[in-house]
Amino acid sequence: MPEEYVPGDTFCDDAPLLLGRERGSTAAVLALSRTISEHAGGLSGHEFTEISARTMELLNLALHAPSAEEQSLSAALALAARAYIAERSSDPRLTPDAVADHLGCSRRKLEYSLRSVGASAPARLIADTRAARAYRRLTDPQESASITEIAYTSGFDSLSTFHRTFDRRFGKSPTEVRRRRPRAS
Protein backbone atom coordinates (compact mmCIF):
# COMPACT_ATOMS: atom_id res chain seq x y z
CA MET A 1 0.00 0.00 0.00
CA PRO A 2 1.20 3.53 -0.64
CA GLU A 3 2.52 5.03 2.58
CA GLU A 4 0.08 7.98 2.52
CA TYR A 5 -2.86 5.56 2.84
CA VAL A 6 -1.56 3.88 5.98
CA PRO A 7 -2.96 5.62 9.10
CA GLY A 8 -0.23 6.58 11.53
CA ASP A 9 -1.87 4.71 14.40
CA THR A 10 -1.90 1.39 12.51
CA PHE A 11 1.38 0.52 14.22
CA CYS A 12 2.16 0.29 17.90
CA ASP A 13 5.86 0.41 18.85
CA ASP A 14 6.80 -0.13 15.18
CA ALA A 15 4.83 -3.40 15.08
CA PRO A 16 1.50 -3.73 13.27
CA LEU A 17 -1.56 -4.12 15.46
CA LEU A 18 -3.24 -7.51 15.09
CA LEU A 19 -6.61 -7.96 13.48
CA GLY A 20 -9.11 -10.04 15.37
CA ARG A 21 -11.09 -12.45 13.21
CA GLU A 22 -14.19 -11.57 15.26
CA ARG A 23 -14.31 -8.17 13.55
CA GLY A 24 -16.37 -8.02 10.37
CA SER A 25 -14.05 -5.40 8.91
CA THR A 26 -11.26 -7.98 8.84
CA ALA A 27 -13.11 -10.10 6.28
CA ALA A 28 -13.72 -7.03 4.12
CA VAL A 29 -10.04 -6.03 4.28
CA LEU A 30 -9.01 -9.55 3.29
CA ALA A 31 -11.50 -9.59 0.39
CA LEU A 32 -10.31 -6.23 -0.91
CA SER A 33 -6.67 -7.29 -0.58
CA ARG A 34 -7.44 -10.47 -2.52
CA THR A 35 -9.17 -8.41 -5.23
CA ILE A 36 -6.15 -6.15 -5.55
CA SER A 37 -3.77 -9.10 -5.88
CA GLU A 38 -5.99 -11.03 -8.33
CA HIS A 39 -6.62 -8.05 -10.61
CA ALA A 40 -3.50 -5.97 -10.07
CA GLY A 41 -2.52 -6.03 -13.74
CA GLY A 42 -5.97 -4.95 -14.92
CA LEU A 43 -6.54 -2.09 -12.48
CA SER A 44 -6.07 1.51 -13.51
CA GLY A 45 -4.18 3.82 -11.20
CA HIS A 46 -7.47 5.40 -10.09
CA GLU A 47 -9.07 2.00 -9.35
CA PHE A 48 -6.01 0.90 -7.39
CA THR A 49 -6.07 4.13 -5.38
CA GLU A 50 -9.79 3.83 -4.62
CA ILE A 51 -9.53 0.18 -3.54
CA SER A 52 -6.45 0.94 -1.47
CA ALA A 53 -8.17 3.85 0.25
CA ARG A 54 -11.21 1.72 1.14
CA THR A 55 -8.97 -1.08 2.35
CA MET A 56 -7.12 1.28 4.67
CA GLU A 57 -10.40 2.73 6.00
CA LEU A 58 -11.63 -0.75 6.82
CA LEU A 59 -8.28 -1.71 8.30
CA ASN A 60 -8.39 1.34 10.52
CA LEU A 61 -11.94 0.47 11.61
CA ALA A 62 -10.89 -3.11 12.33
CA LEU A 63 -7.96 -1.99 14.44
CA HIS A 64 -9.63 0.79 16.38
CA ALA A 65 -13.09 0.30 17.80
CA PRO A 66 -14.85 3.67 18.18
CA SER A 67 -15.48 4.95 21.68
CA ALA A 68 -19.02 5.32 23.01
CA GLU A 69 -18.74 9.07 22.47
CA GLU A 70 -17.67 8.61 18.84
CA GLN A 71 -20.55 6.18 18.29
CA SER A 72 -23.00 8.64 19.81
CA LEU A 73 -21.74 11.52 17.66
CA SER A 74 -21.89 9.35 14.54
CA ALA A 75 -25.45 8.26 15.35
CA ALA A 76 -26.51 11.89 15.88
CA LEU A 77 -24.89 12.94 12.61
CA ALA A 78 -26.58 10.05 10.76
CA LEU A 79 -29.96 11.00 12.23
CA ALA A 80 -29.49 14.63 11.19
CA ALA A 81 -28.43 13.52 7.69
CA ARG A 82 -31.48 11.32 7.28
CA ALA A 83 -33.79 14.13 8.41
CA TYR A 84 -32.15 16.64 6.09
CA ILE A 85 -32.34 14.23 3.15
CA ALA A 86 -36.01 13.48 3.86
CA GLU A 87 -36.76 17.20 3.97
CA ARG A 88 -34.76 18.18 0.87
CA SER A 89 -34.74 15.11 -1.38
CA SER A 90 -37.13 16.66 -3.91
CA ASP A 91 -34.39 19.19 -4.79
CA PRO A 92 -32.43 17.71 -7.71
CA ARG A 93 -29.37 19.69 -6.57
CA LEU A 94 -29.20 17.72 -3.31
CA THR A 95 -25.97 15.71 -3.32
CA PRO A 96 -23.95 13.93 -0.65
CA ASP A 97 -21.53 16.88 -0.68
CA ALA A 98 -24.41 19.31 -0.11
CA VAL A 99 -25.63 17.23 2.85
CA ALA A 100 -22.12 17.12 4.33
CA ASP A 101 -21.71 20.88 3.84
CA HIS A 102 -25.04 21.56 5.54
CA LEU A 103 -24.07 19.36 8.50
CA GLY A 104 -20.59 20.88 8.73
CA CYS A 105 -18.66 17.68 8.17
CA SER A 106 -16.67 16.02 5.42
CA ARG A 107 -18.29 13.62 2.99
CA ARG A 108 -16.16 10.83 4.44
CA LYS A 109 -17.42 11.57 7.95
CA LEU A 110 -21.00 11.57 6.65
CA GLU A 111 -20.47 8.21 4.93
CA TYR A 112 -18.83 6.74 8.04
CA SER A 113 -21.65 7.99 10.29
CA LEU A 114 -24.35 6.54 8.09
CA ARG A 115 -22.47 3.26 7.76
CA SER A 116 -22.04 3.08 11.55
CA VAL A 117 -25.83 2.94 12.01
CA GLY A 118 -26.36 0.50 9.14
CA ALA A 119 -27.73 3.07 6.69
CA SER A 120 -26.94 3.26 3.00
CA ALA A 121 -24.31 5.54 1.54
CA PRO A 122 -25.52 9.14 1.17
CA ALA A 123 -26.05 9.00 -2.60
CA ARG A 124 -28.08 5.82 -2.31
CA LEU A 125 -30.04 7.19 0.64
CA ILE A 126 -30.95 10.28 -1.40
CA ALA A 127 -31.98 8.17 -4.41
CA ASP A 128 -34.00 5.74 -2.28
CA THR A 129 -35.77 8.60 -0.48
CA ARG A 130 -36.70 10.10 -3.84
CA ALA A 131 -37.91 6.72 -5.10
CA ALA A 132 -40.04 6.22 -1.97
CA ARG A 133 -41.62 9.65 -2.47
CA ALA A 134 -42.40 8.77 -6.10
CA TYR A 135 -43.80 5.38 -5.05
CA ARG A 136 -46.22 7.03 -2.60
CA ARG A 137 -47.44 9.36 -5.30
CA LEU A 138 -47.75 6.58 -7.89
CA THR A 139 -49.90 4.50 -5.54
CA ASP A 140 -52.10 7.40 -4.48
CA PRO A 141 -55.49 6.98 -6.20
CA GLN A 142 -56.01 10.76 -6.09
CA GLU A 143 -52.72 11.53 -7.88
CA SER A 144 -53.20 12.67 -11.48
CA ALA A 145 -49.64 13.77 -12.38
CA SER A 146 -47.81 11.85 -15.09
CA ILE A 147 -44.97 9.48 -14.24
CA THR A 148 -42.53 11.95 -15.79
CA GLU A 149 -43.84 14.81 -13.67
CA ILE A 150 -43.68 12.65 -10.54
CA ALA A 151 -40.09 11.69 -11.34
CA TYR A 152 -38.94 15.29 -11.70
CA THR A 153 -40.89 16.64 -8.71
CA SER A 154 -39.48 13.81 -6.58
CA GLY A 155 -35.98 15.15 -7.24
CA PHE A 156 -34.71 13.02 -10.11
CA ASP A 157 -32.83 14.95 -12.75
CA SER A 158 -33.35 12.35 -15.50
CA LEU A 159 -35.95 9.74 -16.35
CA SER A 160 -33.34 7.04 -16.89
CA THR A 161 -31.98 7.55 -13.38
CA PHE A 162 -35.53 7.52 -12.00
CA HIS A 163 -36.46 4.26 -13.77
CA ARG A 164 -33.17 2.56 -12.82
CA THR A 165 -33.42 3.62 -9.16
CA PHE A 166 -37.12 2.77 -8.92
CA ASP A 167 -36.63 -0.69 -10.40
CA ARG A 168 -33.62 -1.40 -8.13
CA ARG A 169 -35.52 -0.24 -5.06
CA PHE A 170 -38.92 -1.85 -5.70
CA GLY A 171 -38.30 -4.54 -8.31
CA LYS A 172 -41.04 -3.06 -10.52
CA SER A 173 -41.28 -0.30 -13.03
CA PRO A 174 -43.16 2.90 -12.18
CA THR A 175 -45.72 1.99 -14.86
CA GLU A 176 -46.42 -1.38 -13.18
CA VAL A 177 -46.85 0.28 -9.81
CA ARG A 178 -49.20 2.91 -11.19
CA ARG A 179 -51.27 0.28 -13.02
CA ARG A 180 -51.82 -1.69 -9.80
CA ARG A 181 -52.85 1.22 -7.59
CA PRO A 182 -56.33 1.20 -6.10
CA ARG A 183 -59.03 3.04 -8.00
CA ALA A 184 -60.17 6.46 -6.76
CA SER A 185 -63.70 6.43 -5.40
Secondary structure as GFF3:
##gff-version 3
##sequence-region A 1 185
A	DSSP	three_ten_helix	3	5	.	.	.	ID=ss1
A	DSSP	three_ten_helix	8	10	.	.	.	ID=ss2
A	DSSP	beta_strand	11	12	.	.	.	ID=ss3
A	DSSP	beta_strand	15	16	.	.	.	ID=ss4
A	DSSP	alpha_helix	24	39	.	.	.	ID=ss5
A	DSSP	three_ten_helix	40	42	.	.	.	ID=ss6
A	DSSP	alpha_helix	45	63	.	.	.	ID=ss7
A	DSSP	alpha_helix	68	88	.	.	.	ID=ss8
A	DSSP	alpha_helix	96	103	.	.	.	ID=ss9
A	DSSP	alpha_helix	107	116	.	.	.	ID=ss10
A	DSSP	alpha_helix	122	139	.	.	.	ID=ss11
A	DSSP	alpha_helix	147	153	.	.	.	ID=ss12
A	DSSP	alpha_helix	159	170	.	.	.	ID=ss13
A	DSSP	alpha_helix	174	179	.	.	.	ID=ss14
###
